[in-house]
Structures are given as C-alpha cells and as structure tokens.
Amino acid sequence: MKYYTLLISLILFNISCEKKPKTSYNSNKTQHEAIVTEEFIYEIKDALTPQCHASTIEVSNGIPVASWFGGTEEKNDDVGIWVSRKTEGKWSIPKEVVNGIQEDGSRFPCWNPVLFKPKNKPLILFYKVGPNPREWWGLYITSTDDGLTWSEPVKLPNGILGPIKNQPIQLENGDILSPTSTEDKNDIWKIQLEISRDQGKTWTKTKDLNDGKEFGAIQPSILNHGNGKLQLISRTMNEVITENWSLDYGKTWDTMKATSLPNPNSGIDAVTLKDGRHILIYNPTGENWGDRVPLSVGISNDGKKWDRVLDLEPLTENTDKKEEEEEEYSYPTVIQAANGMIHIVYTWNRKTVKYIVLDPTKL
C-alpha cells in the first residue's frame, strides 16, 4: 500500500511540474479589483473569420453592442463589418452586417467601425470602405433596436470620413464632434475634427490640426474638460502620443505638441469620465514600432499627467520567439456607460475580441 501511495504522489508531482500550455488569459496576472468582467466576445475555436481587428463598443439602452472588421486578413477584399450583442449574460454569434461589395460587382475591404449613440437618436455604426486608408470613403448604418437589425448603408458626403477610429462626443447643446484623420500617398498623416450641429444630418470639417511634418498623427480621441475646454490626443509615427487643445468648444485649436506618453505607432483611445478624470488605453512602448504588448490603462486628473494604473495585458516572459512575435493586444475602444461602468474592447492577437468592464471607483 505504501508503494502505491508513493507512486501516485510521484505521478501527481510530475504532472504539476509539467510546463502548462499558454492559455487564453495571462496566467501571471493577478486580477485587479477594478475588473468586473473579463471575457472574449467569441472563442477562437468558434471564429467565423481567420482575423479580426479595430473593435468598437457602445452600450445602447443597457445592451452592450460590439463591432469589428473581420476576414482572411486586413486589407483583403473579403473583410466586412461584424456585430455581436450581449443579452442575458451571453454574446450573440457574430453577424456580418455590411461588406464592401459595390453596385458594379467589385469589392473592397471594410475598415474601422465606430459605434456611437447620440442622445435620443438611433445607434449609429460608422465605417470605411476602400482599397486602403488613403483612398477609403466613409459610410454609416443605423439601428433602432439596439444593434439587432440595421438600415441600408448611407455614404457620407465627399470630404467627410466620419470618426476614423474613436467615438465622437456630443456637447450639452447637442453638437456632435467627430475625431478624424487623413493619410495621403506621401505618407503624410494629419488630424481634423468633423462637426455636426443638427444631429448628424450635415457636417463641416476643420482645417488640418497638424502639418504632418513635425508629427505624423492619426486617430485622435476627444477629452472634454468642461466649459469649452477640449483636448485631442493622437496616435503618431513619432514614438509619442500628441495633444491639441481648444478653449472654444473645438472652433479653434492650438499647435500639436508631444505629451509625455510613448506610442509605438499603435491605436489608442481615451474618454472623460463622469467624475472628471480621464482614462486612456494604450500600449506604453515607443521605441519599437508595432510593439503592441503590454496594453495598459492610464488615469489623469488634468489630461497632462498620466498614471499607469493597470496592465490589461501584461508583458510576459516568453522564450519562444515565434510565439512572442505573434502577441498583439491593440486598437482599444473605451466608453463609460450610463451606470458608470467602463467598457473596453480590443484586438486579441487578431484572433478574437477581448471585452473588459472596469469599476472606475476602484481605479
């Protein structure tokens, strides 16, 4: 009996010492007390497309709605816009709601969906279609049933692209400010702001808010400091996040300047919370382009000094170089729902979309 007991103990010991396979979540991460929910919108084994990217989130009448572009690979013609809704605690099977098929039968990839719900208006899903970011055009669809069904696509006016990656904001007077940007064939990146004073029926556009030479910037987010004071923070190709400030509700803007925050030429997002603080989701690396791990949360009281308070996806030790190169946690979207909870989605290795809910009182 003693022999068999010893044998069983040795077997159990050996099993526990075996190297565990890499799991869906970071095994070395101790869950932060602010994390309320952490899950995939769909499991990799259930993926309906080989790749996904550029996810967006909105909470419409209490229902979380997520969207992203998916297909064989970014820039391929089969890439469409997908949507999933969370009801009764479960995400629905993703559904492709639009694609890039044209009237003449040609097809282009879809890009960068952005969900946004204006006050007392239907849910809007902005997106882009075109061969690349230099030649794409903006469209939108709407939903009156919180993302369950969608209208036919509407093309935005020439020169208006819609929000490029991050959500618009709506001021107290109803004006909608949409952060946008352009890229040209000479790889010049510039940001702008699109403005609607009639609930999105018509749009005007500011001039370029950077020259594209000192900083090449795209994909801005808008922070609202109150009393007309706004801040744009942008992704750049210059290893740093930049900022622009306005003191007149976005009518005029100062010169773009560097912040103290690094940026590895990767998408960011930020939003002003109900308590007056500002939250930023970003990759806190800058020296290596495309280095999209870790993915972190920053908090600021003034939009100038940022404290990194949480890594959603920490940097992990990985001796398998091939596997390490495949890690990517990027292109976040962050919003605050009516109940105060913070909702975040982001690309998880281009294989699925990660969804996290944070309690801001514990940040």
C-alpha positions in Angstrom: 0.0 0.0 0.0 2.8 2.4 0.9 4.4 1.7 -2.5 1.2 2.6 -4.4 0.7 5.7 -2.3 4.3 6.8 -3.1 3.8 6.1 -6.8 0.6 8.1 -7.0 2.3 11.0 -5.2 5.2 11.0 -7.7 2.8 10.9 -10.7 0.8 13.9 -9.3 4.0 15.8 -8.6 5.3 15.3 -12.1 2.0 16.4 -13.6 2.1 19.6 -11.6 5.6 20.3 -12.7 5.0 20.0 -16.4 5.0 23.2 -18.3 1.5 24.4 -18.8 0.3 25.4 -22.2 -0.3 29.1 -22.9 -3.9 29.9 -22.0 -6.3 32.5 -23.4 -5.6 34.8 -20.5 -2.3 35.9 -18.9 -1.7 33.3 -16.3 0.7 35.5 -14.3 -1.8 38.3 -14.0 -3.4 38.9 -10.6 -6.9 40.3 -11.3 -7.2 43.9 -10.3 -10.0 44.8 -8.0 -11.4 47.2 -10.6 -12.0 44.4 -13.2 -15.7 43.4 -13.1 -15.8 41.4 -16.3 -13.1 39.9 -18.5 -14.0 37.6 -21.4 -13.8 37.0 -25.1 -16.7 38.1 -27.3 -16.2 34.8 -29.1 -13.8 31.9 -28.5 -11.0 31.4 -31.1 -12.3 27.9 -31.9 -15.6 29.5 -32.8 -14.2 32.2 -35.0 -16.1 32.9 -38.2 -13.1 34.7 -39.8 -9.4 34.0 -39.6 -8.6 37.5 -38.4 -10.3 40.4 -36.7 -9.3 44.0 -35.8 -10.3 47.5 -34.8 -13.2 46.7 -32.4 -15.6 49.3 -31.0 -18.2 49.2 -28.2 -21.4 51.0 -27.3 -24.0 50.4 -24.6 -27.4 51.1 -26.1 -30.3 51.1 -23.6 -28.3 48.9 -21.3 -27.2 46.4 -24.0 -23.5 46.1 -24.9 -23.0 46.1 -28.7 -19.6 45.4 -30.2 -18.3 45.6 -33.7 -15.1 45.0 -35.6 -13.8 44.2 -39.1 -13.1 40.6 -39.9 -12.0 38.5 -42.8 -9.0 36.5 -44.0 -6.6 39.4 -43.4 -6.7 43.2 -43.1 -6.8 44.9 -46.5 -8.3 41.8 -48.2 -11.5 42.3 -50.2 -13.4 39.8 -48.1 -13.1 41.9 -44.9 -16.5 43.0 -43.7 -18.0 44.6 -40.6 -19.3 42.2 -37.8 -21.5 42.8 -34.8 -22.3 41.0 -31.6 -24.7 41.9 -28.7 -24.6 40.8 -25.1 -28.0 39.9 -23.7 -28.9 37.7 -20.8 -25.2 37.4 -20.0 -24.1 36.0 -23.3 -22.6 37.4 -26.5 -24.6 36.6 -29.7 -23.0 34.7 -32.5 -21.2 37.4 -34.6 -23.0 38.5 -37.7 -21.6 40.3 -40.7 -23.8 43.4 -41.1 -22.1 45.1 -44.1 -19.4 44.4 -46.7 -17.6 46.2 -49.4 -19.5 44.9 -52.5 -20.2 47.7 -54.9 -23.1 48.0 -57.4 -20.8 47.0 -60.3 -19.9 43.8 -58.5 -16.4 44.9 -57.5 -15.5 44.5 -53.8 -13.3 46.4 -51.4 -12.3 45.8 -47.8 -14.1 47.4 -44.9 -12.3 49.2 -42.1 -12.5 50.7 -38.6 -16.1 50.6 -37.4 -17.1 53.1 -34.8 -20.3 52.7 -32.7 -21.9 55.9 -31.4 -25.4 56.7 -29.9 -26.4 60.3 -29.9 -28.9 61.5 -27.3 -32.4 60.2 -28.1 -31.3 59.0 -31.5 -30.8 55.6 -33.1 -27.5 53.7 -32.7 -25.0 54.6 -35.4 -22.3 52.4 -36.9 -19.8 54.4 -38.9 -17.2 52.5 -41.1 -15.0 52.9 -44.1 -14.7 51.1 -47.4 -11.9 51.3 -49.9 -8.7 49.7 -51.1 -6.5 51.4 -48.4 -6.7 54.3 -45.8 -5.5 56.7 -48.5 -8.4 56.1 -50.8 -11.3 54.9 -48.5 -14.6 56.6 -48.0 -17.0 56.9 -45.1 -20.4 55.3 -44.6 -22.8 54.6 -41.8 -25.8 52.4 -40.9 -28.3 52.9 -38.0 -30.2 50.6 -35.7 -33.5 51.4 -33.9 -33.4 48.1 -31.9 -30.0 48.4 -30.1 -27.9 46.6 -32.8 -30.3 43.8 -33.6 -31.1 44.9 -37.1 -29.5 47.6 -39.3 -30.5 50.0 -42.0 -29.1 50.1 -45.5 -25.7 51.9 -45.8 -25.6 55.6 -46.3 -22.5 57.2 -47.8 -21.2 60.3 -46.1 -20.7 63.5 -48.1 -17.5 63.8 -50.1 -14.6 65.0 -47.9 -16.3 63.7 -44.7 -14.9 60.4 -43.5 -16.7 60.0 -40.2 -14.9 59.1 -37.0 -11.7 57.3 -38.1 -11.2 55.0 -35.1 -12.6 56.6 -31.9 -16.0 57.7 -30.9 -17.4 61.2 -31.4 -18.6 63.2 -28.3 -21.8 65.1 -28.0 -21.8 68.5 -26.3 -24.6 69.7 -24.0 -26.0 71.8 -26.8 -26.3 68.7 -29.0 -23.4 69.4 -31.3 -21.5 66.3 -32.3 -17.7 66.4 -32.6 -16.2 63.6 -34.5 -12.4 62.9 -34.4 -11.0 62.1 -37.8 -7.8 62.0 -39.8 -6.3 61.6 -43.3 -3.4 59.8 -44.8 -2.0 60.6 -48.3 0.1 58.8 -50.8 3.2 60.5 -49.5 2.6 59.0 -46.0 1.6 62.4 -44.5 -0.7 61.9 -41.5 -3.0 64.7 -40.4 -5.9 65.0 -37.9 -9.1 67.0 -38.2 -12.4 67.4 -36.4 -15.8 67.0 -38.1 -18.7 68.9 -36.6 -22.5 68.4 -36.9 -24.9 70.9 -35.3 -28.0 69.1 -36.5 -27.7 65.6 -35.0 -25.6 64.2 -37.8 -27.6 65.4 -40.8 -24.9 67.7 -42.1 -21.2 68.1 -41.3 -18.4 70.6 -41.5 -14.7 70.0 -41.1 -11.9 71.9 -39.5 -8.6 72.6 -41.3 -5.7 70.2 -40.6 -4.7 70.4 -36.9 -1.0 69.4 -37.6 1.3 69.9 -40.5 2.2 66.2 -40.9 5.9 67.1 -40.9 6.8 67.6 -37.2 4.3 64.9 -36.2 2.6 62.4 -38.4 -0.7 61.9 -36.4 -3.9 60.0 -36.9 -6.9 58.5 -35.0 -7.4 61.2 -32.3 -9.6 60.8 -29.2 -11.5 63.7 -27.6 -11.4 64.6 -23.9 -13.9 67.1 -22.5 -12.5 69.2 -19.7 -15.7 71.3 -19.4 -16.5 75.0 -20.2 -15.4 74.7 -23.8 -12.0 73.2 -23.0 -11.3 70.2 -25.2 -8.2 68.1 -25.7 -7.3 65.9 -28.7 -4.8 63.1 -28.1 -3.5 61.2 -31.1 -1.5 58.2 -32.3 1.7 59.2 -34.2 4.5 57.7 -36.2 6.9 59.6 -33.9 7.1 57.3 -30.9 4.9 59.6 -28.8 1.2 60.5 -28.2 0.5 64.1 -29.1 -2.1 66.6 -27.9 -4.0 69.6 -29.2 -6.1 71.9 -27.0 -9.2 74.1 -27.7 -10.8 76.6 -25.4 -13.8 77.4 -27.5 -15.7 74.1 -27.9 -13.5 73.0 -30.8 -13.8 76.0 -33.0 -10.1 76.7 -32.9 -7.1 74.6 -31.8 -3.6 75.3 -30.7 -0.5 73.7 -32.2 0.1 70.0 -31.8 2.6 69.1 -29.1 4.1 66.0 -27.7 2.9 64.5 -24.4 5.0 62.5 -22.0 3.3 59.3 -23.2 5.0 56.9 -25.6 3.4 55.4 -28.6 4.7 52.5 -30.9 2.6 53.7 -33.8 -0.5 51.9 -32.4 -4.1 52.9 -31.9 -5.1 54.4 -28.6 -8.4 55.6 -27.1 -9.4 57.8 -24.2 -12.6 59.2 -22.7 -13.6 61.7 -19.9 -15.3 60.0 -17.0 -18.3 61.3 -15.2 -16.1 62.1 -12.1 -14.0 64.4 -14.2 -11.0 62.1 -14.5 -9.8 60.9 -17.9 -9.0 57.3 -18.8 -6.6 56.2 -21.6 -6.0 52.8 -23.0 -2.6 52.5 -24.8 0.5 50.4 -25.5 3.1 52.1 -23.2 6.1 51.4 -25.5 7.5 53.8 -28.1 10.9 52.7 -29.3 9.8 49.7 -31.4 7.1 50.3 -34.0 4.4 47.8 -33.8 5.3 46.7 -30.3 1.7 46.1 -29.1 2.2 44.5 -25.7 1.6 45.3 -22.9 -1.8 47.1 -23.2 -2.4 49.4 -20.3 -4.8 51.8 -18.5 -3.8 55.3 -17.7 -5.7 57.8 -15.4 -5.3 61.6 -15.3 -7.0 64.4 -13.5 -5.9 67.1 -16.0 -5.0 65.3 -19.2 -1.4 66.2 -18.8 0.0 64.0 -16.0 -0.9 60.3 -16.5 -0.6 57.5 -14.1 -0.4 53.9 -15.4 -2.6 52.1 -13.0 -3.3 48.7 -14.7 -2.0 46.4 -17.4 -4.9 44.7 -19.1 -2.4 42.5 -21.0 1.0 42.5 -19.2 4.3 41.8 -20.8 5.1 38.2 -20.2 8.4 36.3 -20.3 8.4 34.1 -23.4 11.3 32.1 -24.7 9.5 31.1 -27.8 10.4 34.0 -30.2 8.0 32.9 -32.8 5.1 32.9 -30.3 6.2 36.2 -28.8 6.2 37.9 -32.2 2.5 36.9 -32.7 1.4 38.6 -29.5 -0.7 41.7 -30.2 -3.1 43.5 -27.9 -4.1 46.7 -29.6 -6.6 49.1 -31.0 -8.7 49.6 -27.9 -12.0 51.4 -27.6 -13.2 52.7 -24.2 -16.5 54.2 -23.1 -18.4 54.8 -19.9 -21.9 53.5 -19.8 -24.9 55.3 -18.2 -24.5 53.3 -15.0 -20.9 54.4 -14.6 -19.1 51.2 -15.6 -16.2 51.5 -18.1 -16.4 49.2 -21.1 -13.3 48.3 -23.1 -12.8 46.1 -26.2 -9.5 45.4 -28.1 -7.8 43.2 -30.6 -6.6 39.9 -29.0 -3.8 38.6 -31.3 -6.1 39.4 -34.3 -7.9 36.1 -33.4 -10.7 37.4 -31.3 -12.0 40.5 -29.4 -11.4 40.9 -25.7 -14.1 42.6 -23.6 -13.4 44.1 -20.2 -15.6 46.0 -17.7 -14.0 48.2 -15.1 -15.4 49.8 -12.0 -14.0 53.4 -12.0 -14.4 53.8 -8.2 -11.7 51.2 -7.8 -9.2 52.7 -10.2 
